[in-house]
Amino acid sequence: MKASRELKLKDVVRVRKGPIHFQFEVIDFPKSRLGAKLVSTVTKDVTAADELAKLERIQLQMKATPYFGVGRPTKKDRRQLDDFMYYEDLEQDDSQ
């Protein structure tokens, strides 16, 4: 749907947010602009059940796989890694 298209009552607006396609039906038009919290008073969520199930699966997967340790190591992490690598090098030198 184009941004310039005028909406009518009972129109269904499709919104893609990541891999999920949400659908909302226009119930009423506000007299003036609304905050995000009040949008639900003039729309009705008509998203398909399979899309909501997909969203739930993604949320469960995100909870199961946390993103700890991603990115640049901290100074403390780097020092621990350096100590570990140095200790390994000493063991290899002793065994030869």
C-alpha positions as CSV (number, residue, x, y, z in Angstrom):
1,M,0.0,0.0,0.0
2,K,1.3,3.4,-0.9
3,A,1.8,6.0,1.8
4,S,-0.3,8.5,-0.2
5,R,-3.3,6.2,-0.5
6,E,-6.3,7.4,1.5
7,L,-7.8,4.9,3.9
8,K,-11.5,4.2,4.3
9,L,-13.3,2.5,7.2
10,K,-12.9,-1.3,7.2
11,D,-9.7,-1.1,5.1
12,V,-7.0,-3.6,6.1
13,V,-3.5,-2.3,6.5
14,R,-0.6,-4.7,6.2
15,V,2.6,-3.9,8.2
16,R,5.8,-5.9,7.9
17,K,7.9,-5.9,11.1
18,G,10.9,-8.2,10.5
19,P,9.7,-11.5,9.3
20,I,6.1,-11.0,10.6
21,H,3.3,-9.5,8.6
22,F,0.8,-7.8,10.9
23,Q,-2.7,-6.8,9.6
24,F,-4.9,-4.1,11.1
25,E,-8.4,-3.1,10.2
26,V,-9.4,0.6,10.4
27,I,-12.3,1.0,12.8
28,D,-12.5,4.7,13.1
29,F,-10.6,7.9,12.3
30,P,-9.4,10.1,15.1
31,K,-10.3,13.8,15.1
32,S,-6.6,14.7,15.6
33,R,-3.2,12.9,15.8
34,L,-2.8,10.2,18.4
35,G,0.0,8.9,20.4
36,A,1.2,5.3,19.8
37,K,-0.7,4.0,22.9
38,L,-4.0,5.2,21.6
39,V,-3.8,3.7,18.1
40,S,-5.4,0.5,19.3
41,T,-8.6,2.4,20.0
42,V,-9.1,3.2,16.3
43,T,-7.7,-0.1,14.8
44,K,-8.4,-3.8,15.2
45,D,-5.7,-6.4,15.0
46,V,-6.7,-9.0,12.4
47,T,-3.3,-10.7,12.0
48,A,-3.5,-14.3,10.9
49,A,-2.9,-17.0,13.5
50,D,0.0,-18.5,11.7
51,E,1.8,-15.2,11.7
52,L,1.3,-14.8,15.5
53,A,2.5,-18.4,15.9
54,K,5.6,-17.5,13.9
55,L,6.2,-14.5,16.2
56,E,5.9,-16.7,19.3
57,R,8.4,-19.1,17.9
58,I,10.9,-16.3,17.2
59,Q,10.4,-14.9,20.7
60,L,11.0,-18.3,22.3
61,Q,14.1,-18.8,20.1
62,M,15.5,-15.4,21.1
63,K,15.0,-16.3,24.8
64,A,16.8,-19.6,24.3
65,T,19.9,-18.2,22.6
66,P,21.2,-15.1,24.5
67,Y,23.8,-12.9,22.9
68,F,26.4,-12.8,25.6
69,G,30.0,-12.2,24.5
70,V,29.1,-10.8,21.1
71,G,31.4,-8.0,19.9
72,R,34.7,-6.6,21.0
73,P,36.1,-8.2,24.2
74,T,36.4,-6.0,27.3
75,K,39.8,-5.2,28.7
76,K,39.3,-7.8,31.4
77,D,38.3,-10.5,28.8
78,R,41.3,-9.6,26.7
79,R,43.7,-10.0,29.7
80,Q,42.2,-13.3,30.6
81,L,42.5,-14.5,27.0
82,D,46.1,-13.3,26.9
83,D,46.9,-15.1,30.1
84,F,45.3,-18.3,28.8
85,M,47.2,-18.1,25.5
86,Y,50.5,-17.4,27.3
87,Y,49.9,-20.4,29.6
88,E,49.2,-22.6,26.6
89,D,52.4,-21.4,24.9
90,L,54.4,-22.3,28.1
91,E,53.0,-25.8,28.2
92,Q,53.9,-26.4,24.5
93,D,57.4,-25.1,25.1
94,D,57.8,-27.5,28.1
95,S,56.6,-30.5,26.1
96,Q,59.1,-30.0,23.3
